[in-house]
Amino acid sequence: MTRMMIQITILLLGSLSNAAVWTDVNQWSEEWENRYSAWVKSEWNKNFFSRTQLPNGQSNPYYGLRVDCADAVYSMRIIFAYEHRLPFAMKDPTYSSSRISNKMSRWDRLREIDRVRGFLLYIHETGSTRSLPSDTYPVAIGRKTMRSGGVLTTTPVNHHSWTIKEILPIGVPYLVYNSVVGSHSGFGMQERKSWPNPNWVFEGDYSSSSGAGFRYWRPIASLGKPIWEVPGYSTEQFRIPLQSWAKTLQSRLKLRDEEDGQMITRLIDNVCVGFKDRVSYVNDALSYKRQYPGCMSYEAFDIYSSPSRDERIFDDLMLLRRSYREVLQRNDGRDLSADQKARLRKIFPYISQSAASEARQMPVQNVTEDSVCVVTYSSSRSMDMAEFKRRLFAGWISNNPNERAEYRWGLLRGPSDHARACPSWGGWSPRL
């Protein structure tokens, strides 16, 4: 081998052994941010990690990645940056002055797409809802600032986040997210076209320092700086009375009004998504319980309990109930179809009364032609949204992962003797 060939070989081996996750050749700019937003709006969806093929027929290189809520947020930004040769960096949550970026070389012997997958998995382990406030900043109210590719986060009390696919013309966010990561959940994500309950989003701290609210990605140069020095930083969304937060934002973001029938369909769909997804996370808890039948440890209890998820379904049902009442009070429901009215009467049979009064009087709801969202929640048992709502509002649905299926789904009212004998760390029950 000649000396020149030896030198070339050494250079090639050296570059391989220090390969970045990917080489960035472009730099973030307003034009690239606009392209990123357009990509999220058109490409980012709940099947992003569960589809085996891309629309062009090629294999999906990201198939099989399981993401929780913060994983989805970081993945959205990382994948666009990789595919368009842009830099990605986040503040290292384990070291105050360090950054994690695509320049890491720990996967240098892998081919590029495997380096990217390794990097994504590393970020999934390192990043969380706790780290998101350091990598994002609160934005002003407007369609140009609350745009596709941004995020909506809660306070640490509820440690949840959503990616913003888009702000719909009716002024409502279209959110893609995940909260179920287990053997029964598959690789898909979830979506909702509605406002989360702002009292839940900002629980414990309704301020610009809470880390909650609508946020966007910090420029890399702003990582580690005081948040008020980030270009575009705004406290505007925190100056709205919390009780009118969602309505005020929607009125300022909308391009057109939403018809009553369309609104009711959208809100029913949101409840149905939460109801169906509950099957996966309860089944994950039951599978774990069959393997480890004793009392759960704190770590297992935290993973498999469902107070926040059940509360979100309750919030969505209450939003549907309030919206239905408002429609009836405004125009006696004349814009609703006959089918919608029949389904709503089944779910809320005493709509003129309080939710608490309705919960006390509501009879068992069997599956009928007026049923909506019929779900098989165990091998041979099904119920519709109306019956699930009845059990949930009556306080029969259990979020305690030490309970059997009969208690988790409200066939029996707990707590059971076993659950009483086990330690429990937090829970939730409806307040009507």
Buried (B, 14 or more C-beta within 10 A) or exposed (E): EEEEEEEEEEEEEEEEEEBBBBEBEEEBEEEBBBBBBBBBBEBBBBEBBBBEEEEEEEEBBBBEBBBBBBBBBBBBBBBBBBEBEBBBBBBBBEEEEEBBBBBBEEBBEBEBEEBBBBBBBBBBEBBBBEBBBBBBBBBBBBBEBBBBBBBBBBBBBBBBBBBBBBBBEBBBBBBBBBBBBBEBBEBBBBBBBBBBBBEBBBBEBBEBEBBBBBBBBBBBEBBBEEBEEBEBBBEBBBEBEEEEBBEBBBEBBBEEEBEBBEBBBBBBBBBBBBBBBBBBBBBBBBBBBEEEEEBBEEEBBEBBBBBBBBBBBBBBBBBBBEBBBEBBEEEEBEBBEEEBBBBBBBBBBBBEEEBEEBBEEBEEBEEEEBBBBBBEBBEEEEBBBBBBBBBBBBBBBBBBBBBBBBBBBBBBBBBBEBBEEBEBEEEBBBEB
